[in-house]
Amino acid sequence: MAMWEDPIVEETRLAREELFARFNYDLAKFCEHLRQKQREHGGRVVTREPRRPEPAETLEK
């Protein structure tokens, strides 16, 4: 059975492979790179409070 190939998925996987290869497949190095880029950007970063679940009594109504 032949598997269907999606060119967009293939391109995304190739980009991911190239990106992680740049950091020798070290997730910590990759994350540090992203944090550095964020610091360099200096733009506004939006953070939101976590949503809290409603009490159980409210959900049962």
C-alpha angles and dihedrals in degrees: 000000000000117000118230112243123213114204092209092053090047092051091048092050092048091050090049091050093050092046095051091043088060088063095042089249090293109144093195091056091047092051091048089052090053092048090050091051089050091052091048092050093062091189127132114288117202118220125178134198113255114261112249120220116246118251115271093249091062093050094054096058 
